[in-house]
């Protein structure tokens, strides 16, 4: 299934949309098609251009009267906001932040062999926050138990910390498909332009 990168009005990436939604937004005038040179096209102009194309990487939508090239990138005509600037504290994000490794033994594990581990146990007032939760394999988690790492004779290989946010991470985390190479320069643009961070 084909998807389109959605940019806000200032050309900053905000999400990934299915091709049907992308075409619908362009048809309704809520978005414009963006080409590789960042030129924009409304529905009528893109339809005329589509008729002249022999091929298109994302393919075409065919109706009885027209052949419309499915846009790879669209720009919203009225939306200026940027995607969320924080990495949400979720199990998956914690696993990805520590690269699916136990923060005590350093071995990489699958999700069924990895736990979220409170460095300061909850029974001692430790919270479920980025600066107190790491990943631990079941044996290390069991060994540490309800103690501080030093009390269990264990040492953390990394310091618990909130991951640095990037537009690519935010969009990749919510994307139903792998990010295309052609999208990456647009996805990180807000970050590199100094609009964020």
mmCIF file of the C-alpha atoms, coordinates in Angstrom:
data_MODEL
# 
_entry.id   MODEL 
# 
loop_
_atom_site.group_PDB 
_atom_site.id 
_atom_site.type_symbol 
_atom_site.label_atom_id 
_atom_site.label_alt_id 
_atom_site.label_comp_id 
_atom_site.label_asym_id 
_atom_site.label_entity_id 
_atom_site.label_seq_id 
_atom_site.pdbx_PDB_ins_code 
_atom_site.Cartn_x 
_atom_site.Cartn_y 
_atom_site.Cartn_z 
_atom_site.occupancy 
_atom_site.B_iso_or_equiv 
_atom_site.pdbx_formal_charge 
_atom_site.auth_seq_id 
_atom_site.auth_comp_id 
_atom_site.auth_asym_id 
_atom_site.auth_atom_id 
_atom_site.pdbx_PDB_model_num 
ATOM 1   C CA . UNK A 1 1   ? 0.000   0.000   0.000   1.00 0.00 ? 1   UNK A CA 1 
ATOM 2   C CA . UNK A 1 2   ? 1.300   3.471   -0.892  1.00 0.00 ? 2   UNK A CA 1 
ATOM 3   C CA . UNK A 1 3   ? 1.600   6.238   1.671   1.00 0.00 ? 3   UNK A CA 1 
ATOM 4   C CA . UNK A 1 4   ? 2.387   9.953   1.500   1.00 0.00 ? 4   UNK A CA 1 
ATOM 5   C CA . UNK A 1 5   ? 4.460   12.150  3.769   1.00 0.00 ? 5   UNK A CA 1 
ATOM 6   C CA . UNK A 1 6   ? 2.336   15.031  5.074   1.00 0.00 ? 6   UNK A CA 1 
ATOM 7   C CA . UNK A 1 7   ? 3.990   18.424  5.580   1.00 0.00 ? 7   UNK A CA 1 
ATOM 8   C CA . UNK A 1 8   ? 2.512   21.394  7.403   1.00 0.00 ? 8   UNK A CA 1 
ATOM 9   C CA . UNK A 1 9   ? 2.120   24.755  5.677   1.00 0.00 ? 9   UNK A CA 1 
ATOM 10  C CA . UNK A 1 10  ? 5.748   25.656  6.488   1.00 0.00 ? 10  UNK A CA 1 
ATOM 11  C CA . UNK A 1 11  ? 7.029   22.434  4.843   1.00 0.00 ? 11  UNK A CA 1 
ATOM 12  C CA . UNK A 1 12  ? 7.780   20.621  8.127   1.00 0.00 ? 12  UNK A CA 1 
ATOM 13  C CA . UNK A 1 13  ? 6.834   16.933  8.260   1.00 0.00 ? 13  UNK A CA 1 
ATOM 14  C CA . UNK A 1 14  ? 3.941   16.111  10.589  1.00 0.00 ? 14  UNK A CA 1 
ATOM 15  C CA . UNK A 1 15  ? 2.739   12.586  9.743   1.00 0.00 ? 15  UNK A CA 1 
ATOM 16  C CA . UNK A 1 16  ? 2.349   9.766   7.219   1.00 0.00 ? 16  UNK A CA 1 
ATOM 17  C CA . UNK A 1 17  ? -1.029  9.278   5.519   1.00 0.00 ? 17  UNK A CA 1 
ATOM 18  C CA . UNK A 1 18  ? -2.470  6.537   3.321   1.00 0.00 ? 18  UNK A CA 1 
ATOM 19  C CA . UNK A 1 19  ? -2.712  7.348   -0.376  1.00 0.00 ? 19  UNK A CA 1 
ATOM 20  C CA . UNK A 1 20  ? -6.525  7.557   -0.303  1.00 0.00 ? 20  UNK A CA 1 
ATOM 21  C CA . UNK A 1 21  ? -6.455  10.212  2.418   1.00 0.00 ? 21  UNK A CA 1 
ATOM 22  C CA . UNK A 1 22  ? -3.649  12.101  0.658   1.00 0.00 ? 22  UNK A CA 1 
ATOM 23  C CA . UNK A 1 23  ? -5.557  12.191  -2.647  1.00 0.00 ? 23  UNK A CA 1 
ATOM 24  C CA . UNK A 1 24  ? -8.763  13.179  -0.826  1.00 0.00 ? 24  UNK A CA 1 
ATOM 25  C CA . UNK A 1 25  ? -7.049  16.079  0.974   1.00 0.00 ? 25  UNK A CA 1 
ATOM 26  C CA . UNK A 1 26  ? -5.587  17.337  -2.315  1.00 0.00 ? 26  UNK A CA 1 
ATOM 27  C CA . UNK A 1 27  ? -8.970  16.990  -4.064  1.00 0.00 ? 27  UNK A CA 1 
ATOM 28  C CA . UNK A 1 28  ? -10.735 18.920  -1.278  1.00 0.00 ? 28  UNK A CA 1 
ATOM 29  C CA . UNK A 1 29  ? -8.125  21.700  -1.350  1.00 0.00 ? 29  UNK A CA 1 
ATOM 30  C CA . UNK A 1 30  ? -6.846  20.923  2.155   1.00 0.00 ? 30  UNK A CA 1 
ATOM 31  C CA . UNK A 1 31  ? -3.435  19.990  0.736   1.00 0.00 ? 31  UNK A CA 1 
ATOM 32  C CA . UNK A 1 32  ? -1.188  20.430  -2.289  1.00 0.00 ? 32  UNK A CA 1 
ATOM 33  C CA . UNK A 1 33  ? 1.101   17.903  -3.943  1.00 0.00 ? 33  UNK A CA 1 
ATOM 34  C CA . UNK A 1 34  ? 4.830   18.573  -3.423  1.00 0.00 ? 34  UNK A CA 1 
ATOM 35  C CA . UNK A 1 35  ? 7.386   17.374  -5.979  1.00 0.00 ? 35  UNK A CA 1 
ATOM 36  C CA . UNK A 1 36  ? 11.099  16.630  -5.505  1.00 0.00 ? 36  UNK A CA 1 
ATOM 37  C CA . UNK A 1 37  ? 11.981  20.283  -6.064  1.00 0.00 ? 37  UNK A CA 1 
ATOM 38  C CA . UNK A 1 38  ? 9.432   21.405  -3.412  1.00 0.00 ? 38  UNK A CA 1 
ATOM 39  C CA . UNK A 1 39  ? 7.132   22.935  -6.027  1.00 0.00 ? 39  UNK A CA 1 
ATOM 40  C CA . UNK A 1 40  ? 3.455   22.649  -5.082  1.00 0.00 ? 40  UNK A CA 1 
ATOM 41  C CA . UNK A 1 41  ? 0.437   21.730  -7.213  1.00 0.00 ? 41  UNK A CA 1 
ATOM 42  C CA . UNK A 1 42  ? -3.283  21.948  -6.570  1.00 0.00 ? 42  UNK A CA 1 
ATOM 43  C CA . UNK A 1 43  ? -5.564  19.111  -7.691  1.00 0.00 ? 43  UNK A CA 1 
ATOM 44  C CA . UNK A 1 44  ? -6.247  20.471  -11.180 1.00 0.00 ? 44  UNK A CA 1 
ATOM 45  C CA . UNK A 1 45  ? -2.618  21.259  -11.961 1.00 0.00 ? 45  UNK A CA 1 
ATOM 46  C CA . UNK A 1 46  ? -1.414  17.895  -10.626 1.00 0.00 ? 46  UNK A CA 1 
ATOM 47  C CA . UNK A 1 47  ? -4.099  16.111  -12.660 1.00 0.00 ? 47  UNK A CA 1 
ATOM 48  C CA . UNK A 1 48  ? -2.876  17.863  -15.824 1.00 0.00 ? 48  UNK A CA 1 
ATOM 49  C CA . UNK A 1 49  ? 0.727   16.982  -15.010 1.00 0.00 ? 49  UNK A CA 1 
ATOM 50  C CA . UNK A 1 50  ? -0.280  13.380  -14.208 1.00 0.00 ? 50  UNK A CA 1 
ATOM 51  C CA . UNK A 1 51  ? -1.756  13.000  -17.693 1.00 0.00 ? 51  UNK A CA 1 
ATOM 52  C CA . UNK A 1 52  ? 1.689   13.762  -19.155 1.00 0.00 ? 52  UNK A CA 1 
ATOM 53  C CA . UNK A 1 53  ? 3.580   11.280  -16.950 1.00 0.00 ? 53  UNK A CA 1 
ATOM 54  C CA . UNK A 1 54  ? 4.599   7.939   -18.402 1.00 0.00 ? 54  UNK A CA 1 
ATOM 55  C CA . UNK A 1 55  ? 5.387   6.478   -14.981 1.00 0.00 ? 55  UNK A CA 1 
ATOM 56  C CA . UNK A 1 56  ? 5.331   7.528   -11.336 1.00 0.00 ? 56  UNK A CA 1 
ATOM 57  C CA . UNK A 1 57  ? 7.037   5.805   -8.353  1.00 0.00 ? 57  UNK A CA 1 
ATOM 58  C CA . UNK A 1 58  ? 3.844   5.709   -6.269  1.00 0.00 ? 58  UNK A CA 1 
ATOM 59  C CA . UNK A 1 59  ? 1.619   4.673   -9.179  1.00 0.00 ? 59  UNK A CA 1 
ATOM 60  C CA . UNK A 1 60  ? -1.652  6.132   -10.432 1.00 0.00 ? 60  UNK A CA 1 
ATOM 61  C CA . UNK A 1 61  ? -5.306  6.276   -9.474  1.00 0.00 ? 61  UNK A CA 1 
ATOM 62  C CA . UNK A 1 62  ? -7.552  5.714   -12.478 1.00 0.00 ? 62  UNK A CA 1 
ATOM 63  C CA . UNK A 1 63  ? -11.044 7.063   -12.921 1.00 0.00 ? 63  UNK A CA 1 
ATOM 64  C CA . UNK A 1 64  ? -13.159 6.955   -16.090 1.00 0.00 ? 64  UNK A CA 1 
ATOM 65  C CA . UNK A 1 65  ? -11.943 10.474  -16.991 1.00 0.00 ? 65  UNK A CA 1 
ATOM 66  C CA . UNK A 1 66  ? -8.482  10.825  -15.537 1.00 0.00 ? 66  UNK A CA 1 
ATOM 67  C CA . UNK A 1 67  ? -5.264  9.189   -14.438 1.00 0.00 ? 67  UNK A CA 1 
ATOM 68  C CA . UNK A 1 68  ? -3.965  10.844  -11.239 1.00 0.00 ? 68  UNK A CA 1 
ATOM 69  C CA . UNK A 1 69  ? -0.417  10.253  -9.957  1.00 0.00 ? 69  UNK A CA 1 
ATOM 70  C CA . UNK A 1 70  ? -0.508  9.260   -6.294  1.00 0.00 ? 70  UNK A CA 1 
ATOM 71  C CA . UNK A 1 71  ? 1.436   11.923  -4.388  1.00 0.00 ? 71  UNK A CA 1 
ATOM 72  C CA . UNK A 1 72  ? 4.481   10.873  -2.365  1.00 0.00 ? 72  UNK A CA 1 
ATOM 73  C CA . UNK A 1 73  ? 4.507   14.156  -0.411  1.00 0.00 ? 73  UNK A CA 1 
ATOM 74  C CA . UNK A 1 74  ? 1.681   16.594  0.280   1.00 0.00 ? 74  UNK A CA 1 
ATOM 75  C CA . UNK A 1 75  ? 1.603   19.950  2.068   1.00 0.00 ? 75  UNK A CA 1 
ATOM 76  C CA . UNK A 1 76  ? -1.347  21.039  4.167   1.00 0.00 ? 76  UNK A CA 1 
ATOM 77  C CA . UNK A 1 77  ? -2.667  24.453  3.179   1.00 0.00 ? 77  UNK A CA 1 
ATOM 78  C CA . UNK A 1 78  ? -3.786  25.689  6.612   1.00 0.00 ? 78  UNK A CA 1 
ATOM 79  C CA . UNK A 1 79  ? -1.930  23.752  9.338   1.00 0.00 ? 79  UNK A CA 1 
ATOM 80  C CA . UNK A 1 80  ? 1.227   25.276  10.893  1.00 0.00 ? 80  UNK A CA 1 
ATOM 81  C CA . UNK A 1 81  ? 1.832   23.135  13.989  1.00 0.00 ? 81  UNK A CA 1 
ATOM 82  C CA . UNK A 1 82  ? 4.689   20.673  14.451  1.00 0.00 ? 82  UNK A CA 1 
ATOM 83  C CA . UNK A 1 83  ? 4.615   17.110  15.758  1.00 0.00 ? 83  UNK A CA 1 
ATOM 84  C CA . UNK A 1 84  ? 4.908   16.433  19.461  1.00 0.00 ? 84  UNK A CA 1 
ATOM 85  C CA . UNK A 1 85  ? 8.339   17.365  20.834  1.00 0.00 ? 85  UNK A CA 1 
ATOM 86  C CA . UNK A 1 86  ? 8.539   14.755  23.595  1.00 0.00 ? 86  UNK A CA 1 
ATOM 87  C CA . UNK A 1 87  ? 9.190   11.050  23.357  1.00 0.00 ? 87  UNK A CA 1 
ATOM 88  C CA . UNK A 1 88  ? 6.217   9.396   25.032  1.00 0.00 ? 88  UNK A CA 1 
ATOM 89  C CA . UNK A 1 89  ? 7.045   7.168   27.984  1.00 0.00 ? 89  UNK A CA 1 
ATOM 90  C CA . UNK A 1 90  ? 5.821   3.812   26.673  1.00 0.00 ? 90  UNK A CA 1 
ATOM 91  C CA . UNK A 1 91  ? 7.133   0.273   26.970  1.00 0.00 ? 91  UNK A CA 1 
ATOM 92  C CA . UNK A 1 92  ? 8.062   0.159   23.293  1.00 0.00 ? 92  UNK A CA 1 
ATOM 93  C CA . UNK A 1 93  ? 9.871   3.506   23.435  1.00 0.00 ? 93  UNK A CA 1 
ATOM 94  C CA . UNK A 1 94  ? 11.836  2.414   26.516  1.00 0.00 ? 94  UNK A CA 1 
ATOM 95  C CA . UNK A 1 95  ? 12.817  -0.830  24.761  1.00 0.00 ? 95  UNK A CA 1 
ATOM 96  C CA . UNK A 1 96  ? 13.891  1.080   21.656  1.00 0.00 ? 96  UNK A CA 1 
ATOM 97  C CA . UNK A 1 97  ? 15.760  3.716   23.685  1.00 0.00 ? 97  UNK A CA 1 
ATOM 98  C CA . UNK A 1 98  ? 17.930  1.022   25.275  1.00 0.00 ? 98  UNK A CA 1 
ATOM 99  C CA . UNK A 1 99  ? 18.089  -0.908  21.975  1.00 0.00 ? 99  UNK A CA 1 
ATOM 100 C CA . UNK A 1 100 ? 16.393  -3.998  23.390  1.00 0.00 ? 100 UNK A CA 1 
ATOM 101 C CA . UNK A 1 101 ? 19.388  -4.635  25.701  1.00 0.00 ? 101 UNK A CA 1 
ATOM 102 C CA . UNK A 1 102 ? 19.507  -5.405  29.397  1.00 0.00 ? 102 UNK A CA 1 
ATOM 103 C CA . UNK A 1 103 ? 21.012  -2.370  31.119  1.00 0.00 ? 103 UNK A CA 1 
ATOM 104 C CA . UNK A 1 104 ? 22.753  -4.667  33.642  1.00 0.00 ? 104 UNK A CA 1 
ATOM 105 C CA . UNK A 1 105 ? 24.304  -7.449  31.539  1.00 0.00 ? 105 UNK A CA 1 
ATOM 106 C CA . UNK A 1 106 ? 24.249  -5.714  28.127  1.00 0.00 ? 106 UNK A CA 1 
ATOM 107 C CA . UNK A 1 107 ? 22.774  -8.671  26.241  1.00 0.00 ? 107 UNK A CA 1 
ATOM 108 C CA . UNK A 1 108 ? 20.143  -8.026  23.562  1.00 0.00 ? 108 UNK A CA 1 
ATOM 109 C CA . UNK A 1 109 ? 16.748  -9.728  24.108  1.00 0.00 ? 109 UNK A CA 1 
ATOM 110 C CA . UNK A 1 110 ? 13.310  -10.021 22.558  1.00 0.00 ? 110 UNK A CA 1 
ATOM 111 C CA . UNK A 1 111 ? 10.320  -8.372  24.203  1.00 0.00 ? 111 UNK A CA 1 
ATOM 112 C CA . UNK A 1 112 ? 9.246   -11.609 25.898  1.00 0.00 ? 112 UNK A CA 1 
ATOM 113 C CA . UNK A 1 113 ? 12.600  -11.816 27.720  1.00 0.00 ? 113 UNK A CA 1 
ATOM 114 C CA . UNK A 1 114 ? 12.894  -8.142  28.668  1.00 0.00 ? 114 UNK A CA 1 
ATOM 115 C CA . UNK A 1 115 ? 11.230  -6.166  31.462  1.00 0.00 ? 115 UNK A CA 1 
ATOM 116 C CA . UNK A 1 116 ? 10.930  -2.552  32.471  1.00 0.00 ? 116 UNK A CA 1 
ATOM 117 C CA . UNK A 1 117 ? 13.074  -2.207  35.586  1.00 0.00 ? 117 UNK A CA 1 
ATOM 118 C CA . UNK A 1 118 ? 12.698  0.537   38.203  1.00 0.00 ? 118 UNK A CA 1 
ATOM 119 C CA . UNK A 1 119 ? 16.192  1.487   39.366  1.00 0.00 ? 119 UNK A CA 1 
ATOM 120 C CA . UNK A 1 120 ? 14.724  2.867   42.588  1.00 0.00 ? 120 UNK A CA 1 
ATOM 121 C CA . UNK A 1 121 ? 11.926  0.369   43.297  1.00 0.00 ? 121 UNK A CA 1 
ATOM 122 C CA . UNK A 1 122 ? 8.375   1.661   43.370  1.00 0.00 ? 122 UNK A CA 1 
ATOM 123 C CA . UNK A 1 123 ? 8.090   0.387   46.953  1.00 0.00 ? 123 UNK A CA 1 
ATOM 124 C CA . UNK A 1 124 ? 10.799  2.907   47.851  1.00 0.00 ? 124 UNK A CA 1 
ATOM 125 C CA . UNK A 1 125 ? 9.190   5.821   46.052  1.00 0.00 ? 125 UNK A CA 1 
ATOM 126 C CA . UNK A 1 126 ? 10.741  5.349   42.609  1.00 0.00 ? 126 UNK A CA 1 
ATOM 127 C CA . UNK A 1 127 ? 8.531   6.576   39.812  1.00 0.00 ? 127 UNK A CA 1 
ATOM 128 C CA . UNK A 1 128 ? 7.783   5.284   36.340  1.00 0.00 ? 128 UNK A CA 1 
ATOM 129 C CA . UNK A 1 129 ? 9.787   7.970   34.580  1.00 0.00 ? 129 UNK A CA 1 
ATOM 130 C CA . UNK A 1 130 ? 12.595  8.125   32.025  1.00 0.00 ? 130 UNK A CA 1 
ATOM 131 C CA . UNK A 1 131 ? 15.164  8.848   34.750  1.00 0.00 ? 131 UNK A CA 1 
ATOM 132 C CA . UNK A 1 132 ? 14.206  5.810   36.850  1.00 0.00 ? 132 UNK A CA 1 
ATOM 133 C CA . UNK A 1 133 ? 13.229  3.074   34.370  1.00 0.00 ? 133 UNK A CA 1 
ATOM 134 C CA . UNK A 1 134 ? 15.583  0.969   32.267  1.00 0.00 ? 134 UNK A CA 1 
ATOM 135 C CA . UNK A 1 135 ? 15.326  -2.390  30.512  1.00 0.00 ? 135 UNK A CA 1 
ATOM 136 C CA . UNK A 1 136 ? 16.453  -5.588  32.230  1.00 0.00 ? 136 UNK A CA 1 
ATOM 137 C CA . UNK A 1 137 ? 16.378  -9.226  31.256  1.00 0.00 ? 137 UNK A CA 1 
ATOM 138 C CA . UNK A 1 138 ? 14.308  -11.525 33.437  1.00 0.00 ? 138 UNK A CA 1 
ATOM 139 C CA . UNK A 1 139 ? 17.335  -13.067 35.253  1.00 0.00 ? 139 UNK A CA 1 
ATOM 140 C CA . UNK A 1 140 ? 18.874  -9.655  36.064  1.00 0.00 ? 140 UNK A CA 1 
ATOM 141 C CA . UNK A 1 141 ? 15.502  -8.235  37.065  1.00 0.00 ? 141 UNK A CA 1 
ATOM 142 C CA . UNK A 1 142 ? 14.887  -11.188 39.370  1.00 0.00 ? 142 UNK A CA 1 
ATOM 143 C CA . UNK A 1 143 ? 18.385  -10.940 40.848  1.00 0.00 ? 143 UNK A CA 1 
ATOM 144 C CA . UNK A 1 144 ? 17.964  -7.232  41.636  1.00 0.00 ? 144 UNK A CA 1 
ATOM 145 C CA . UNK A 1 145 ? 14.511  -7.716  43.071  1.00 0.00 ? 145 UNK A CA 1 
ATOM 146 C CA . UNK A 1 146 ? 13.180  -4.951  45.299  1.00 0.00 ? 146 UNK A CA 1 
ATOM 147 C CA . UNK A 1 147 ? 16.614  -3.464  46.034  1.00 0.00 ? 147 UNK A CA 1 
ATOM 148 C CA . UNK A 1 148 ? 18.805  -0.676  44.735  1.00 0.00 ? 148 UNK A CA 1 
ATOM 149 C CA . UNK A 1 149 ? 21.458  -1.844  42.228  1.00 0.00 ? 149 UNK A CA 1 
ATOM 150 C CA . UNK A 1 150 ? 24.292  -1.352  44.765  1.00 0.00 ? 150 UNK A CA 1 
ATOM 151 C CA . UNK A 1 151 ? 22.416  -3.377  47.384  1.00 0.00 ? 151 UNK A CA 1 
ATOM 152 C CA . UNK A 1 152 ? 22.101  -6.239  44.876  1.00 0.00 ? 152 UNK A CA 1 
ATOM 153 C CA . UNK A 1 153 ? 25.782  -5.971  43.912  1.00 0.00 ? 153 UNK A CA 1 
ATOM 154 C CA . UNK A 1 154 ? 24.833  -4.900  40.389  1.00 0.00 ? 154 UNK A CA 1 
ATOM 155 C CA . UNK A 1 155 ? 25.939  -1.991  38.220  1.00 0.00 ? 155 UNK A CA 1 
ATOM 156 C CA . UNK A 1 156 ? 23.990  -0.197  35.509  1.00 0.00 ? 156 UNK A CA 1 
ATOM 157 C CA . UNK A 1 157 ? 25.818  -0.031  32.167  1.00 0.00 ? 157 UNK A CA 1 
ATOM 158 C CA . UNK A 1 158 ? 23.992  3.194   31.244  1.00 0.00 ? 158 UNK A CA 1 
ATOM 159 C CA . UNK A 1 159 ? 22.550  6.089   33.161  1.00 0.00 ? 159 UNK A CA 1 
ATOM 160 C CA . UNK A 1 160 ? 18.745  6.237   32.921  1.00 0.00 ? 160 UNK A CA 1 
ATOM 161 C CA . UNK A 1 161 ? 17.786  9.241   30.812  1.00 0.00 ? 161 UNK A CA 1 
ATOM 162 C CA . UNK A 1 162 ? 15.051  10.574  28.610  1.00 0.00 ? 162 UNK A CA 1 
ATOM 163 C CA . UNK A 1 163 ? 15.882  10.035  24.931  1.00 0.00 ? 163 UNK A CA 1 
ATOM 164 C CA . UNK A 1 164 ? 16.509  13.015  22.707  1.00 0.00 ? 164 UNK A CA 1 
ATOM 165 C CA . UNK A 1 165 ? 13.536  13.727  20.458  1.00 0.00 ? 165 UNK A CA 1 
ATOM 166 C CA . UNK A 1 166 ? 13.873  14.019  16.713  1.00 0.00 ? 166 UNK A CA 1 
ATOM 167 C CA . UNK A 1 167 ? 11.214  14.532  14.047  1.00 0.00 ? 167 UNK A CA 1 
ATOM 168 C CA . UNK A 1 168 ? 12.270  11.322  12.311  1.00 0.00 ? 168 UNK A CA 1 
ATOM 169 C CA . UNK A 1 169 ? 11.730  9.316   15.504  1.00 0.00 ? 169 UNK A CA 1 
ATOM 170 C CA . UNK A 1 170 ? 8.321   10.827  16.143  1.00 0.00 ? 170 UNK A CA 1 
ATOM 171 C CA . UNK A 1 171 ? 7.099   10.197  12.623  1.00 0.00 ? 171 UNK A CA 1 
ATOM 172 C CA . UNK A 1 172 ? 8.774   6.777   12.370  1.00 0.00 ? 172 UNK A CA 1 
ATOM 173 C CA . UNK A 1 173 ? 7.139   5.684   15.628  1.00 0.00 ? 173 UNK A CA 1 
ATOM 174 C CA . UNK A 1 174 ? 3.682   6.510   14.291  1.00 0.00 ? 174 UNK A CA 1 
ATOM 175 C CA . UNK A 1 175 ? 4.294   5.446   10.680  1.00 0.00 ? 175 UNK A CA 1 
ATOM 176 C CA . UNK A 1 176 ? 2.520   2.350   9.371   1.00 0.00 ? 176 UNK A CA 1 
ATOM 177 C CA . UNK A 1 177 ? 5.338   1.876   6.802   1.00 0.00 ? 177 UNK A CA 1 
ATOM 178 C CA . UNK A 1 178 ? 9.137   2.237   6.725   1.00 0.00 ? 178 UNK A CA 1 
ATOM 179 C CA . UNK A 1 179 ? 10.277  5.769   5.959   1.00 0.00 ? 179 UNK A CA 1 
ATOM 180 C CA . UNK A 1 180 ? 11.342  6.415   2.368   1.00 0.00 ? 180 UNK A CA 1 
ATOM 181 C CA . UNK A 1 181 ? 14.793  7.851   1.746   1.00 0.00 ? 181 UNK A CA 1 
ATOM 182 C CA . UNK A 1 182 ? 13.199  10.700  -0.224  1.00 0.00 ? 182 UNK A CA 1 
ATOM 183 C CA . UNK A 1 183 ? 11.245  11.709  2.912   1.00 0.00 ? 183 UNK A CA 1 
ATOM 184 C CA . UNK A 1 184 ? 14.181  11.908  5.325   1.00 0.00 ? 184 UNK A CA 1 
ATOM 185 C CA . UNK A 1 185 ? 15.460  15.351  4.302   1.00 0.00 ? 185 UNK A CA 1 
ATOM 186 C CA . UNK A 1 186 ? 11.948  16.730  4.799   1.00 0.00 ? 186 UNK A CA 1 
ATOM 187 C CA . UNK A 1 187 ? 11.354  14.915  8.083   1.00 0.00 ? 187 UNK A CA 1 
ATOM 188 C CA . UNK A 1 188 ? 14.478  16.261  9.776   1.00 0.00 ? 188 UNK A CA 1 
ATOM 189 C CA . UNK A 1 189 ? 14.216  19.729  8.242   1.00 0.00 ? 189 UNK A CA 1 
ATOM 190 C CA . UNK A 1 190 ? 12.474  21.315  11.256  1.00 0.00 ? 190 UNK A CA 1 
ATOM 191 C CA . UNK A 1 191 ? 15.157  19.993  13.554  1.00 0.00 ? 191 UNK A CA 1 
ATOM 192 C CA . UNK A 1 192 ? 18.097  21.135  11.424  1.00 0.00 ? 192 UNK A CA 1 
ATOM 193 C CA . UNK A 1 193 ? 16.524  24.543  10.740  1.00 0.00 ? 193 UNK A CA 1 
ATOM 194 C CA . UNK A 1 194 ? 16.607  25.241  14.472  1.00 0.00 ? 194 UNK A CA 1 
ATOM 195 C CA . UNK A 1 195 ? 12.814  25.360  14.764  1.00 0.00 ? 195 UNK A CA 1 
ATOM 196 C CA . UNK A 1 196 ? 12.984  22.612  17.386  1.00 0.00 ? 196 UNK A CA 1 
ATOM 197 C CA . UNK A 1 197 ? 15.268  21.417  20.114  1.00 0.00 ? 197 UNK A CA 1 
# 
